[in-house]
Amino acid sequence: MLPDNVNVEDVIRIVPGSLREKVRDKSGSTSYPGLPSRYTLHWVKAYVDGLPVEDFCTDEDEYNDCGAGGYSSTAVTVKKHFWTGGAIQT
């Protein structure tokens, strides 16, 4: 989370033309069997000031209502994100 006095446009610069999209349709949902689902994933290449040079991971702790199944009822089940960086080929 960025501090309130930091403008996101000053920290993140998306490479023009780098947006990629993948749409995945599924015939059923674990939570709602028989309900068709559509997932749209988006990728961009970006320069982000202040990130570590080495790979790192972040733990999402904003979902504190994790039940016995180990997941939040209000979020997707991803709790840890793995980040990798490197030179962007433009």
Long-range contacts (C-beta under 8 A, 24 or more apart in sequence): 10-49, 11-48, 11-49, 11-50, 12-46, 12-47, 12-48, 12-49, 13-46, 13-47, 13-48, 14-44, 14-45, 14-46, 15-44, 15-45, 15-46, 15-47, 15-88, 15-90, 18-43, 18-44, 18-45, 18-46, 19-43, 19-44, 20-44, 45-88, 45-90, 47-88, 51-83, 51-85, 52-85, 53-85, 55-82, 55-83, 55-84, 55-85, 56-82, 56-83, 57-81, 57-82, 57-83, 58-83
